[in-house]
Amino acid sequence: MPAEVIASKIYLIRGEKVMLSFHLAQLYGVETRVLVQAVKRNLERFPQDFMFQLTDSETDVLVSQNVIPHKKYLGGYRPYAFTQEGVAMLSSVLRSRKAIVINIGIMRAFVRIREYLATHKEVLRRIEEHDRQIKTIFELINKMMLLPEEPKRKIGFVPER
């Protein structure tokens, strides 16, 4: 599976990069309820920083953005969100060959996103530094414009009076 397809299913929710149970089930080729059942049977492997269930308002936002189908198509349940660590832990719960291959692709997509964001942070830092320098230059120009002009001396012969 192309990393771009997987990366398009990674969302920023509660400040975490996560994948939703609905999309993970699609990637693994299982029903969402099967994935959730496997997780619930192994809850000790999924602490809050690995997985959390979305609130109704978070679910409504994702439905309104066409990220996920309406809850009635999801069996009336709110989706679960899995962090990178939670997705890695899924490989110990779902033991099929396809799950292993998909998991490797997902891990690579998370790494690419992290590298992409790190690159953009450096560019953003440089832009902010340039903005500060430009602001300083404009302040100096404005100060120079406010200085009173000295009377200009005439050039050439000036007759005495």
C-alpha positions in Angstrom: 0.0 0.0 0.0 1.5 3.4 -1.0 2.6 5.5 1.9 0.7 8.5 0.6 -2.6 6.6 1.0 -1.7 5.7 4.5 -0.5 9.2 5.3 -3.8 10.6 4.1 -5.5 8.7 6.9 -3.4 10.2 9.7 -5.1 13.0 11.5 -4.1 15.5 14.2 -6.6 15.0 17.1 -6.0 16.3 20.7 -2.5 17.3 19.6 -1.6 13.7 18.6 -1.1 12.3 15.1 -3.6 9.4 15.1 -5.3 6.9 12.8 -8.9 6.0 13.3 -10.2 2.5 14.0 -12.4 2.8 11.0 -9.5 3.4 8.6 -7.2 0.9 10.3 -9.8 -1.8 9.9 -10.1 -1.0 6.2 -6.3 -1.2 5.8 -6.1 -4.5 7.7 -9.0 -5.9 5.7 -11.1 -6.6 8.8 -14.4 -5.3 10.1 -14.1 -2.4 12.5 -16.0 -4.3 15.2 -13.4 -7.2 14.9 -10.5 -4.7 15.4 -12.2 -3.1 18.4 -13.0 -6.5 19.9 -9.4 -7.5 19.6 -8.3 -4.3 21.3 -10.9 -4.6 24.1 -9.7 -8.2 24.8 -6.2 -6.7 25.3 -6.9 -3.4 26.9 -3.8 -3.6 29.1 -1.7 -3.1 26.0 -3.5 0.1 25.0 -3.1 2.9 27.7 -4.6 6.3 27.1 -1.5 7.6 25.3 -1.7 4.7 22.8 -5.5 4.8 22.1 -8.5 6.9 23.1 -12.2 7.0 22.0 -13.3 10.2 20.3 -15.9 12.4 22.0 -19.3 13.0 20.3 -18.2 16.5 19.3 -14.9 15.2 17.8 -16.9 12.6 15.9 -19.3 15.2 14.6 -16.4 17.4 13.4 -14.9 14.4 11.5 -18.3 13.5 10.0 -18.9 17.1 8.9 -15.4 17.1 7.2 -16.2 13.8 5.4 -13.3 12.1 7.1 -15.5 9.3 8.4 -19.1 8.2 7.7 -21.9 9.0 10.0 -22.0 7.1 13.3 -25.1 5.1 12.2 -22.8 3.5 9.5 -20.2 2.8 12.2 -22.7 0.8 14.2 -23.6 3.8 16.3 -20.2 3.8 18.1 -17.7 6.6 18.3 -14.4 5.7 16.6 -11.2 5.0 18.5 -8.0 6.9 17.7 -4.7 5.1 17.8 -1.3 6.9 18.1 1.8 5.6 16.5 2.5 3.5 19.5 -1.1 2.2 19.5 -0.8 1.2 15.9 2.5 -0.6 16.7 0.7 -2.5 19.5 -2.0 -3.6 17.1 0.5 -5.8 15.4 0.7 -7.9 18.5 -3.1 -8.2 18.7 -3.8 -8.8 15.0 -1.4 -11.5 14.0 -2.1 -12.0 10.3 0.5 -11.6 7.6 -1.4 -8.7 6.0 -1.5 -6.9 9.4 2.3 -7.1 9.6 2.8 -5.8 6.1 0.2 -3.0 6.7 1.8 -2.1 10.0 5.2 -1.7 8.5 3.7 0.7 5.9 1.9 2.7 8.6 5.1 3.0 10.7 6.9 4.3 7.6 4.1 6.8 7.0 4.3 8.1 10.6 8.1 8.5 10.2 7.7 10.4 7.0 5.2 12.8 8.5 7.5 13.4 11.5 10.4 14.2 9.1 8.2 16.4 7.0 7.1 18.4 10.1 10.7 18.7 11.4 11.8 20.1 8.0 8.9 22.6 8.1 9.7 23.6 11.7 13.2 24.6 10.6 11.9 26.6 7.6 9.3 28.3 9.9 12.1 29.2 12.4 14.1 30.8 9.6 11.1 32.7 8.3 10.3 34.0 11.8 14.0 35.1 12.2 13.8 37.0 8.9 10.5 38.6 9.9 12.2 39.9 13.1 15.1 41.3 11.0 12.7 42.9 8.5 10.7 44.5 11.3 13.9 46.0 12.7 14.9 47.4 9.3 11.4 49.0 8.9 11.6 50.5 12.4 15.0 52.0 11.5 13.7 53.4 8.2 10.7 54.9 10.0 12.9 56.6 12.6 15.1 58.0 9.8 12.0 59.3 8.0 10.9 61.2 11.2 14.2 63.0 11.6 14.0 66.7 10.7 15.6 67.5 7.5 18.6 69.8 7.7 18.4 72.8 5.5 20.2 72.2 2.3 23.1 74.4 1.4 22.9 75.9 -2.0 25.6 75.0 -4.4 27.3 77.5 -6.5 28.0 81.2 -6.2 26.0 83.0 -3.5 26.2 86.8 -3.7 26.8 88.6 -0.4 24.2 91.0 0.7 
